[in-house]
Amino acid sequence: MTPISRRTFLKTTAAGAGAAVAGLPFSRVLGANDDIRVAVVGLNGQGGAHINQLAPLDRVRLTALCDVDERVLNRTARQLQRRNIEVATYTDIRALLENDDIDAITIASPNHWHSLMTIWACQAGKDVYVEKPCSHNIYEGRKTVEAARKYNRIVQHGTQNRSSTGWARQIAAVHSGEYGELLVAKGYCCKPRWSIGHMPDEDPPSHLNFDLWLGPAPEQPFHRNLVHYNWHWFWDTGNGDMGNQGVHEMDLARWAIKDATLPRSVVSMGGRWVNTRDFSDQGETPNMLLSVFDFGETLLVFETRGLVDGRLRRSFPRKVTAEFHLEAGVIRDGKFFPEGQGSGEDLIAVEPGIRPKGPFGNFFDCVRSRKQSELNADILEGHYSSALCHLGNISYRVGEEVPFEERPQLFQENEIVSDSMQTILENTQALGVEPEHATYRLGPKLAFNPETEQFVDHPLANRFLWRDYREPFVVPETV
């Protein structure tokens, strides 16, 4: 391979880079007994889980770590040293990607970095395991798919349920036709998401490269509600809980709709209710959201609720799952419930149709075989499921506040949708919301073209399909 200099790499990945330079290096050809040399990027939370899942894999060797927080980076490297694992360390992913001794990377950074890191890695000849959601918006998700295909990279998406035999059997049962047509695929993301309060602006700590942490996001002051977790609840860096935990269940619901890509339309309602005095905190994304997607014969309904396990715990417990309403009954929890009732029956015997060894084992098998078609969660599937989360958020963001007593007809036409809306609004009682004095945000029903991945006749909604990138952290039009 011809080495690529840091200057050349930065030039080809800068804003408006256009076509990447021909001759960018690709990973070495792996022999049957070669170790796959891996770097983990982003070490808090899920990054630590990546390290632990890599450890038992045969012929997979962790060789490098990357994190913009030097304290986290050095602490993790020391922990690995105690396990006799020596790794190179980087704070800047661009320097890591120049290392030809790295074959693949796993990405567990904040959402706003997922696509750009994946694109850069593909351009640098690395295979990628990228956490969910693979994108911060729909435009960059599509560009990530294009990069994977252009550079012939293996890119697995971190929706691990695609590697679950139990879930695959439920999906296969839905697809079998034995229980009739699928009417509603419903996902739930109901976890405690209460107030994050307010944190003052301050200077970033010396161990954090905050400019690199922001990356593609707009320049803004540092505050401690951004780093290292609550960035999920800010539009510049996260996608709310539907794009955090919820993308897993969204993926299950879309998987159940055979051959589904993106919907004909989307509509959302909800709000952010977090404080009993003024119902506000520093966060921006809704913690209560109902989104409805039209896939023709099937509706995909997604219920996000954060006001659980509180004062109304018995009435509104946490619920993180998916269920499938068919003509003959409901499939949920691995069983079939005729007409939605009873104790449940065993599902018909069906082949799950997925590759073994879990998400990481499957990923590295495909890295060796170069068979993208054998990935359980290929980046294209990740793009579609991530895009659904973005679509639901967009309808909410372009909506307007309406009184609690206003119940639009389009939310009353389906019993499952109507019940979900009622649950969302009743759940706010956990904070003492007084319905007669309260409002929620109601989004418009937005027509969408799945082929062009654009809204129909709604320029404001289309503006949310993309973002203004901060140089040099730009997702280019031509990858």
C-alpha positions as CSV (number, residue, x, y, z in Angstrom):
1,M,0.0,0.0,0.0
2,T,1.1,3.6,-0.7
3,P,0.9,5.5,2.6
4,I,-1.3,8.5,2.8
5,S,0.0,11.6,4.6
6,R,-2.0,13.4,7.3
7,R,-2.1,16.5,5.0
8,T,-3.5,14.4,2.1
9,F,-6.1,12.7,4.3
10,L,-7.3,16.0,5.8
11,K,-7.5,17.5,2.4
12,T,-9.7,14.7,1.0
13,T,-12.1,14.8,3.9
14,A,-12.6,18.5,4.3
15,A,-15.7,20.4,3.5
16,G,-16.8,20.1,-0.2
17,A,-14.0,17.6,-0.8
18,G,-15.7,16.2,-3.9
19,A,-14.5,12.8,-5.2
20,A,-12.0,11.2,-2.9
21,V,-8.5,10.7,-4.2
22,A,-8.0,7.6,-6.2
23,G,-5.5,5.3,-4.6
24,L,-6.5,5.8,-1.0
25,P,-5.2,2.7,0.8
26,F,-7.5,-0.2,1.5
27,S,-7.0,-2.8,4.3
28,R,-4.6,-5.6,3.7
29,V,-5.9,-8.9,2.4
30,L,-6.4,-11.1,5.4
31,G,-5.2,-14.6,5.6
32,A,-7.2,-17.3,7.3
33,N,-5.0,-17.1,10.4
34,D,-4.3,-13.4,10.5
35,D,-5.5,-11.3,13.4
36,I,-7.9,-8.5,12.6
37,R,-6.5,-5.4,14.2
38,V,-9.1,-3.2,15.7
39,A,-9.4,0.3,17.3
40,V,-12.3,1.4,19.5
41,V,-13.3,5.1,19.1
42,G,-15.3,6.6,22.0
43,L,-14.7,4.9,25.3
44,N,-17.4,6.0,27.7
45,G,-20.5,3.7,28.1
46,Q,-20.9,1.7,25.0
47,G,-17.2,2.0,24.0
48,G,-16.4,0.0,27.2
49,A,-18.9,-2.6,26.1
50,H,-17.2,-2.9,22.7
51,I,-13.9,-3.6,24.4
52,N,-15.4,-6.3,26.5
53,Q,-17.1,-7.9,23.5
54,L,-13.9,-7.9,21.5
55,A,-11.9,-9.6,24.2
56,P,-13.1,-13.2,23.7
57,L,-13.1,-13.2,19.9
58,D,-10.6,-15.4,18.1
59,R,-8.1,-13.7,15.8
60,V,-9.3,-10.3,16.7
61,R,-6.8,-8.0,18.4
62,L,-7.5,-4.7,20.1
63,T,-4.6,-2.4,19.1
64,A,-5.7,1.2,19.5
65,L,-8.1,3.5,21.4
66,C,-9.3,6.9,20.6
67,D,-11.2,9.5,22.7
68,V,-11.2,13.3,22.9
69,D,-11.1,13.1,26.7
70,E,-7.5,12.3,27.7
71,R,-8.5,11.3,31.2
72,V,-10.9,8.7,29.9
73,L,-8.4,7.6,27.2
74,N,-5.5,7.1,29.6
75,R,-7.7,5.4,32.3
76,T,-8.9,2.9,29.7
77,A,-5.4,2.2,28.4
78,R,-4.2,1.6,32.0
79,Q,-7.1,-0.8,32.6
80,L,-6.0,-2.8,29.5
81,Q,-2.4,-2.8,30.5
82,R,-3.4,-4.6,33.7
83,R,-4.9,-7.2,31.4
84,N,-1.6,-7.3,29.5
85,I,-3.1,-5.6,26.5
86,E,-0.9,-2.8,25.0
87,V,-2.6,-0.3,22.8
88,A,-1.8,2.9,20.9
89,T,-3.8,5.9,22.0
90,Y,-5.2,8.8,20.0
91,T,-7.3,11.9,20.7
92,D,-7.9,12.7,17.0
93,I,-9.5,10.0,14.8
94,R,-7.8,11.5,11.8
95,A,-4.4,10.5,13.1
96,L,-5.7,7.0,14.0
97,L,-7.0,6.5,10.5
98,E,-3.5,7.1,9.1
99,N,-2.3,4.0,10.8
100,D,-2.1,1.2,8.2
101,D,-1.8,-1.4,11.0
102,I,-5.5,-0.9,11.9
103,D,-7.9,-3.0,9.8
104,A,-11.2,-2.0,11.4
105,I,-12.7,0.4,13.9
106,T,-15.7,0.3,16.2
107,I,-17.4,3.7,16.9
108,A,-19.2,4.6,20.1
109,S,-19.0,8.3,20.0
110,P,-21.9,10.8,20.4
111,N,-24.5,10.5,17.6
112,H,-23.4,13.7,15.7
113,W,-20.0,12.1,14.9
114,H,-21.2,8.6,13.8
115,S,-21.6,9.3,10.1
116,L,-18.5,11.4,9.5
117,M,-16.3,8.9,11.4
118,T,-17.7,6.1,9.3
119,I,-17.2,7.9,6.0
120,W,-13.6,8.9,6.9
121,A,-12.9,5.3,8.0
122,C,-14.3,3.9,4.7
123,Q,-12.1,6.4,2.7
124,A,-9.1,5.3,4.7
125,G,-9.7,1.6,4.0
126,K,-11.1,0.5,7.3
127,D,-14.1,-1.7,8.0
128,V,-16.5,-0.2,10.6
129,Y,-18.9,-1.3,13.4
130,V,-20.8,1.9,14.1
131,E,-23.2,2.4,17.0
132,K,-26.8,3.4,16.6
133,P,-28.1,5.6,15.2
134,C,-25.6,5.6,12.3
135,S,-26.5,9.2,11.5
136,H,-27.5,12.5,13.1
137,N,-29.7,13.3,10.1
138,I,-31.0,11.6,7.0
139,Y,-28.6,13.2,4.5
140,E,-25.5,12.0,6.3
141,G,-27.0,8.5,6.8
142,R,-27.4,8.1,3.0
143,K,-23.8,9.4,2.5
144,T,-22.6,6.8,5.0
145,V,-24.2,4.1,2.9
146,E,-22.7,5.5,-0.3
147,A,-19.2,5.5,1.3
148,A,-19.5,1.9,2.4
149,R,-20.5,0.8,-1.1
150,K,-18.0,3.0,-2.9
151,Y,-15.0,1.8,-0.9
152,N,-16.2,-1.8,-0.6
153,R,-16.2,-1.7,3.2
154,I,-17.9,-4.0,5.6
155,V,-20.1,-1.7,7.8
156,Q,-22.2,-3.2,10.6
157,H,-24.8,-1.1,12.4
158,G,-25.2,-1.4,16.2
159,T,-28.8,-2.6,16.2
160,Q,-27.9,-5.8,18.0
161,N,-31.4,-7.3,17.9
162,R,-30.7,-8.1,14.2
163,S,-28.4,-10.8,15.6
164,S,-30.9,-12.1,18.2
165,T,-32.4,-15.6,17.3
166,G,-35.4,-14.9,19.5
167,W,-36.3,-11.7,17.7
168,A,-35.5,-13.2,14.3
169,R,-38.0,-16.0,15.0
170,Q,-40.7,-13.5,15.9
171,I,-40.1,-11.6,12.7
172,A,-40.0,-14.7,10.6
173,A,-43.4,-15.7,12.2
174,V,-44.8,-12.3,11.2
175,H,-43.5,-12.7,7.6
176,S,-44.8,-16.3,7.3
177,G,-48.4,-15.2,6.7
178,E,-49.6,-17.8,9.2
179,Y,-51.2,-15.1,11.3
180,G,-52.6,-13.0,8.5
181,E,-51.5,-9.5,7.4
182,L,-49.5,-7.3,9.7
183,L,-51.7,-4.3,10.6
184,V,-49.6,-2.4,13.1
185,A,-45.9,-2.8,14.1
186,K,-45.5,-1.0,17.4
187,G,-42.3,-0.1,19.2
188,Y,-41.9,1.1,22.8
189,C,-39.1,3.1,24.4
190,C,-40.3,3.8,27.9
191,K,-37.4,4.4,30.3
192,P,-37.0,7.0,33.0
193,R,-35.9,10.3,31.5
194,W,-36.5,13.0,34.0
195,S,-35.1,16.5,34.4
196,I,-31.4,17.2,33.7
197,G,-31.6,20.6,35.3
198,H,-29.5,23.5,34.2
199,M,-25.7,23.7,34.0
200,P,-23.8,27.0,33.6
201,D,-21.5,27.7,30.7
202,E,-17.8,27.3,31.8
203,D,-14.4,26.7,30.3
204,P,-13.9,23.1,29.2
205,P,-11.7,20.9,31.4
206,S,-8.1,20.7,30.4
207,H,-8.3,17.0,29.7
208,L,-11.1,17.4,27.1
209,N,-10.6,18.6,23.6
210,F,-14.0,20.3,23.3
211,D,-13.4,21.5,19.7
212,L,-12.9,17.9,18.6
213,W,-15.8,16.7,20.8
214,L,-18.1,19.2,18.9
215,G,-16.7,18.2,15.5
216,P,-19.6,18.6,13.0
217,A,-21.8,20.4,15.5
218,P,-22.0,24.2,15.7
219,E,-19.5,26.0,17.9
220,Q,-21.0,26.7,21.3
221,P,-20.1,27.1,25.0
222,F,-19.2,24.1,27.1
223,H,-21.4,23.0,29.9
224,R,-21.6,19.8,31.9
225,N,-24.9,18.7,30.6
226,L,-23.2,18.0,27.3
227,V,-20.3,15.8,28.4
228,H,-20.5,12.8,28.7
229,Y,-24.2,11.7,28.5
230,N,-26.9,14.3,28.4
231,W,-25.8,15.4,24.9
232,H,-28.6,12.9,23.8
233,W,-31.2,15.6,24.8
234,F,-29.8,18.4,22.6
235,W,-30.6,18.7,18.9
236,D,-27.1,19.7,17.9
237,T,-25.6,16.4,19.2
238,G,-28.4,13.9,19.9
239,N,-31.7,12.7,18.7
240,G,-33.7,12.3,21.9
241,D,-34.6,8.9,23.3
242,M,-36.2,7.7,20.1
243,G,-32.8,8.0,18.4
244,N,-31.0,6.7,21.5
245,Q,-32.6,3.6,23.0
246,G,-35.6,3.7,20.7
247,V,-33.8,3.1,17.4
248,H,-33.4,-0.6,18.5
249,E,-37.1,-1.0,18.9
250,M,-37.8,1.1,15.8
251,D,-35.6,-1.3,13.9
252,L,-37.6,-4.3,15.1
253,A,-40.9,-2.7,14.1
254,R,-39.6,-1.8,10.6
255,W,-38.0,-5.3,10.3
256,A,-41.5,-6.8,10.8
257,I,-42.8,-4.9,7.8
258,K,-41.5,-7.0,5.0
259,D,-39.2,-5.2,2.6
260,A,-40.0,-1.8,4.3
261,T,-37.6,1.1,3.7
262,L,-39.1,4.5,4.5
263,P,-42.8,5.5,4.9
264,R,-45.3,7.5,2.8
265,S,-45.9,9.9,5.7
266,V,-45.1,10.7,9.3
267,V,-46.9,12.6,12.1
268,S,-45.8,13.1,15.7
269,M,-47.1,14.6,19.0
270,G,-45.6,15.0,22.4
271,G,-43.6,17.3,24.6
272,R,-40.8,17.7,27.1
273,W,-42.3,17.6,30.6
274,V,-39.6,17.5,33.3
275,N,-40.2,20.0,36.2
276,T,-43.2,20.5,38.4
277,R,-42.7,24.3,38.6
278,D,-42.1,25.5,35.1
279,F,-41.9,22.2,33.0
280,S,-38.6,23.1,31.6
281,D,-34.9,22.1,31.9
282,Q,-31.8,22.6,29.7
283,G,-32.7,19.7,27.4
284,E,-34.4,20.3,24.0
285,T,-35.6,16.9,22.8
286,P,-39.1,15.5,23.8
287,N,-39.2,12.9,26.6
288,M,-42.7,12.0,25.6
289,L,-43.4,11.4,21.9
290,L,-45.8,9.4,19.7
291,S,-44.9,9.0,16.1
292,V,-47.0,7.3,13.4
293,F,-45.6,6.2,10.1
294,D,-47.7,5.1,7.1
295,F,-46.3,2.1,5.2
296,G,-49.4,1.5,3.1
297,E,-51.1,-1.7,4.5
298,T,-49.2,-1.4,7.8
299,L,-48.8,1.4,10.3
300,L,-45.6,1.7,12.3
301,V,-46.5,3.2,15.7
302,F,-43.7,4.3,18.1
303,E,-44.3,5.3,21.7
304,T,-41.5,7.1,23.6
305,R,-42.2,7.8,27.3
306,G,-39.7,9.1,29.8
307,L,-42.0,9.8,32.8
308,V,-42.0,6.2,34.1
309,D,-40.8,4.6,37.3
310,G,-41.9,7.7,39.2
311,R,-45.0,8.5,41.2
312,L,-47.2,6.6,38.7
313,R,-44.9,3.6,38.5
314,R,-47.7,1.0,38.9
315,S,-49.7,2.6,36.1
316,F,-46.8,3.4,33.8
317,P,-43.8,1.0,34.2
318,R,-40.8,1.0,31.9
319,K,-41.4,-0.9,28.6
320,V,-38.7,-1.4,26.0
321,T,-39.9,-3.8,23.3
322,A,-41.8,-4.3,20.1
323,E,-45.1,-6.1,19.3
324,F,-46.9,-7.0,16.1
325,H,-50.6,-6.7,15.6
326,L,-51.8,-9.1,12.9
327,E,-55.2,-10.1,11.6
328,A,-55.4,-13.1,13.8
329,G,-53.9,-11.6,16.9
330,V,-50.7,-10.2,18.5
331,I,-47.2,-11.5,18.6
332,R,-45.3,-10.2,21.6
333,D,-42.8,-11.6,24.1
334,G,-42.0,-14.5,21.8
335,K,-45.6,-15.8,21.8
336,F,-48.8,-15.5,19.8
337,F,-52.0,-14.2,21.5
338,P,-55.1,-14.9,19.5
339,E,-57.2,-11.7,19.2
340,G,-54.6,-10.2,21.6
341,Q,-55.9,-12.2,24.6
342,G,-55.0,-15.2,26.8
343,S,-51.8,-16.5,28.1
344,G,-50.2,-16.9,24.7
345,E,-49.3,-19.8,22.4
346,D,-46.0,-21.0,21.0
347,L,-45.1,-19.5,17.7
348,I,-45.0,-21.7,14.6
349,A,-41.6,-23.2,13.9
350,V,-39.7,-21.0,11.5
351,E,-36.0,-20.6,10.7
352,P,-34.6,-17.3,12.1
353,G,-32.6,-16.5,9.0
354,I,-29.7,-14.7,10.6
355,R,-26.0,-15.5,10.9
356,P,-24.7,-16.8,14.2
357,K,-22.0,-15.4,16.6
358,G,-23.8,-12.2,17.6
359,P,-23.3,-8.7,16.2
360,F,-19.5,-8.6,16.6
361,G,-18.8,-12.2,15.6
362,N,-20.9,-11.7,12.5
363,F,-19.1,-8.5,11.7
364,F,-15.7,-10.0,11.9
365,D,-16.8,-13.1,9.9
366,C,-17.8,-10.7,7.1
367,V,-14.6,-8.7,7.5
368,R,-12.8,-11.9,6.6
369,S,-15.2,-13.1,3.9
370,R,-15.8,-9.6,2.4
371,K,-19.5,-10.6,2.0
372,Q,-21.5,-7.6,2.8
373,S,-24.7,-9.5,2.1
374,E,-24.0,-11.7,5.1
375,L,-24.1,-8.9,7.7
376,N,-27.0,-9.2,10.1
377,A,-27.3,-5.4,10.4
378,D,-25.9,-3.9,7.2
379,I,-25.4,-0.1,7.2
380,L,-28.3,0.3,4.7
381,E,-30.7,-1.3,7.3
382,G,-29.2,1.0,9.9
383,H,-29.8,4.0,7.7
384,Y,-33.5,3.2,7.2
385,S,-34.2,2.6,10.9
386,S,-32.2,5.7,12.0
387,A,-34.0,7.8,9.4
388,L,-37.4,6.8,10.9
389,C,-36.3,8.3,14.2
390,H,-35.2,11.5,12.4
391,L,-38.6,11.6,10.6
392,G,-40.5,11.3,13.8
393,N,-38.4,14.1,15.4
394,I,-38.9,16.4,12.4
395,S,-42.7,16.3,12.5
396,Y,-42.4,17.2,16.1
397,R,-39.9,20.0,15.5
398,V,-42.0,21.7,12.9
399,G,-45.2,21.4,14.9
400,E,-47.1,23.8,17.2
401,E,-48.4,23.9,20.7
402,V,-52.1,22.9,21.0
403,P,-54.4,22.5,24.1
404,F,-54.5,19.1,25.8
405,E,-58.2,18.7,25.0
406,E,-57.5,18.9,21.2
407,R,-57.4,15.4,19.8
408,P,-56.9,15.4,16.1
409,Q,-58.9,13.0,14.0
410,L,-55.8,11.4,12.5
411,F,-54.8,10.2,16.0
412,Q,-58.3,8.8,16.6
413,E,-58.7,6.7,13.4
414,N,-56.8,3.7,14.8
415,E,-57.5,2.3,18.2
416,I,-53.8,1.5,18.9
417,V,-52.8,5.1,18.0
418,S,-55.6,6.6,20.0
419,D,-54.7,4.5,23.1
420,S,-51.0,5.6,22.8
421,M,-51.9,9.2,22.6
422,Q,-54.1,8.9,25.7
423,T,-51.3,7.1,27.5
424,I,-48.8,9.9,26.6
425,L,-51.0,12.6,27.9
426,E,-52.1,10.8,31.1
427,N,-48.5,9.9,31.8
428,T,-47.7,13.6,32.3
429,Q,-49.7,13.4,35.6
430,A,-46.5,12.0,37.1
431,L,-45.4,15.7,37.2
432,G,-48.8,17.1,38.3
433,V,-49.6,18.5,34.9
434,E,-53.1,20.0,34.9
435,P,-54.7,19.1,31.6
436,E,-57.0,22.1,31.5
437,H,-54.0,24.4,31.5
438,A,-51.5,22.4,29.5
439,T,-50.4,22.1,25.9
440,Y,-48.6,19.5,23.8
441,R,-46.8,19.9,20.5
442,L,-48.6,18.6,17.5
443,G,-46.7,18.0,14.3
444,P,-48.2,18.1,10.8
445,K,-48.7,15.0,8.8
446,L,-45.8,15.2,6.5
447,A,-45.9,13.4,3.1
448,F,-42.6,11.7,2.3
449,N,-41.0,10.3,-0.8
450,P,-39.0,7.2,0.1
451,E,-37.2,7.2,-3.3
452,T,-35.8,10.7,-3.1
453,E,-35.7,10.7,0.8
454,Q,-37.3,14.2,0.7
455,F,-40.6,15.6,2.1
456,V,-43.2,16.5,-0.4
457,D,-43.9,20.2,-0.6
458,H,-42.6,21.1,2.8
459,P,-39.4,23.2,2.6
460,L,-39.1,23.7,6.4
461,A,-39.2,20.0,7.1
462,N,-36.7,19.3,4.3
463,R,-34.3,21.8,6.0
464,F,-34.1,19.3,8.9
465,L,-32.8,16.5,6.6
466,W,-29.4,18.1,6.6
467,R,-27.3,20.4,8.9
468,D,-24.8,23.2,8.5
469,Y,-21.5,21.6,9.1
470,R,-18.5,23.2,10.8
471,E,-15.3,23.0,8.8
472,P,-13.3,20.8,8.6
473,F,-15.9,18.4,10.0
474,V,-18.1,18.3,6.9
475,V,-20.1,15.3,5.5
476,P,-19.4,16.0,1.8
477,E,-21.9,15.6,-1.0
478,T,-19.5,13.3,-2.8
479,V,-17.9,10.8,-0.5
